[in-house]
């Protein structure tokens, strides 16, 4: 029964990822061995390697698990945003931020970012880049929806605005994960201070 085999395969992979989240958070990425993950997941080391080539693959897979969840929630915001550019943008951004440490620690994010930068042409690097692209596209989709409702000035390119917003929220997130002591509230406050004037600029007609 192919359906049953696929279901069992998916369950094993989920156990491996759950084990990775638990061990990476508890012990730190560098200290964890593939053998540790296999033992906790209740599978053989060979089974782990059937799914992933190395520990970096597993880490990027946990990032993907995180991002897939925020994208799913974010799609509802992008499709039916609250009124007002500032409120809508911050709701989407805070969805990203507030979910960011559920599976990953700051150390795990830093390691994943480093892997993607050091090896951009590898499957890991390409997967991380694709996740970023999808997040950026969701911001663009939100802006396009707001523009279609007449809440953002006509004539502005949603793709350009979306990239600006995503680049900013991504850079602030990088600063957040670099600083172990920075609380999430500080990150939210910093981005709010930046998004508020930006939202006013794109929502209001400029001088004649």
N, C-alpha and C positions, 0 to 999 in steps of 0.2 A: 504494500500500500504506500505509494509515493507520498500521499498526504500525511500519513502518520510519520514516515521517516523525516519529512521536512519539519514537522512539528517537534519531533524529538531533537532534531539538530538545532532548531531555534531555542529550545529550552536549555540545551547544553551551553550554547553560546551565551545565553542570558546569565546562566550560573557563573560562567567565566568572568563576564563583565561585572557582575555583582561582587564576586570575589576580588576583582581588581580594585573596584571602588573602595571596598572595605580595607584591603591591605595597603593600598597606596595612601589612603587617608591616615591609617593608623601608624604605619611604619615609614612612610616616605617612599617616593618612587624608586630612588636609587637602591634602597635596601631590600626591595622585594625581588624574589627570584620567580622564574616561571614555575618551578617546582612548588613554591608556596601557593601560587594561584591554583595550580592543578589540584593540590591537596584540599584546599578550602572548597573548591567547586565540585569535588568528588569525581574528578575525571583523571585520566592519565596525562602525563606530560605530552605524549604523542598526540593526544586529542587536542590539546591547546594549540600545538603547532599545525594541526589540520585547519584551524581557523585563522591563526595569526602567525606571521613569519618571525616576529620578535616582540619584545616588550613595548617598544614604541608603537607598534600597530595596535596593541591593546589600549594604550593610553589614548591614542587618537580616536579609537572606537568609543571610549567613554565620553570624549568631547562630543562626538557625533550623537551619542545618546542624549546628552544634555541639550544640544542645539536642536535636535529634531523635536524635542518636547516644547521648547520655547517657540519654535517656528509654528507648531500646531496651534498653540495658544495665540500667538501673534497674528495668525491669519484671520482669526475672528475680529481682532482689533483693526487690522488693515481693511477688512471688508465692511465693518460697521463701526467706525471710530466715533468717539464722543465729539461733541461740537467744539470747534476751535482748534487751530493748529497747535498751539502750545500744549493744551491738555491732551490732544491725541498723540502727539509725538512723545511726550513724556510717559504716557501710559504704555506705549510700545517699548520704549527704551527701558523703563523700569521693569517691564516683564522680562526683558533680557537679563538685566542686572540681578533682580531679586531671585532668579532661578540659578544663577551662575555658580553658586557654591553648594548646591544640593548634592551633586555627585563628585565634584572636583574641589580640591583645595587650591589655594593660591599657588602653592609649589607645583601642583600638577598642571595648572594653567601655564605657568612659566616654562615648564619642561616641554609641554606640547607646542607652545609658541616657538621655542628654540629649535625643536625638531623640524617644524615647518619652514623656518628661516634657513637653517643650516642645510637642509636637503629639499629644496622646493620642487625638484623634478621627480622625487620619489612618490610612490602611491600615498604615503603619509602626508607629504607636503601638498600634493594635489588635492587630497581629500580635505585638508584643513582650509585651503584656499577656496574650494567649492562651498564649504560651509559659510565662510565669510561672504562669498558672492550671494548666496541665498538670503542671508540676513540683510545685506545691502539692498537686494531686490525687494524685500518685504517693506523696508522703509520707503523705497520708491513707490511701491504699490499704495501705501498709506497716503503719501502725498498726492498721488494721482486721484485717489478717491476724494480727498479733501478739495482738490482743485475742481473736480467734477461737480461738487456740491456748492461751488462758488466761495469757498472759504480760503482759498489761496489764489493769488492774482493770476489771471489768464496770461499766457505768453511766457511764463516761467517753465523751464524744462524740468519735469518731475525727476528724471534720471539724474540730472546734475544736482538738484537739491537733495535727492536721496543719498547720493554719494558723499556730499558735504556732511550731511547729518551722520551718516554711518562712519565716515572717517573720524569725525569728532568723538562720537560715543565709543568707538573702538580704541582710540588713543587714550581716552580717559580711563577705559577699562584696563588698558595695559599699565597705566600709572597705578591703578588700584591694586592689581595683582603683584606689582613690584614692591609695594609697601605692605608688609605683613601687618602693620599696626593700623592702617587706614580702615575705618569702619565703613560699612555700606552706606550709612547715612551721609557721610562726607562725600562719597562718590555721587550720590543722588543730588546733593546740594550743589556740587560743582557743575554738574550737567544742567540742572535747572537754571542756574545763573546764566549759562551760555545759550540754552534753547529759548528762553523767554524773549530776549531781544531779537533773535533770529526769526522766531515765529511772528513777531510783530512786523518785521520788515517784509516778509513774504505775504503777509495777510493784508497789509494796508497799501493803498495806492501812494506812490511817491509824489513829490511836488511836481507841478506842471513845468 
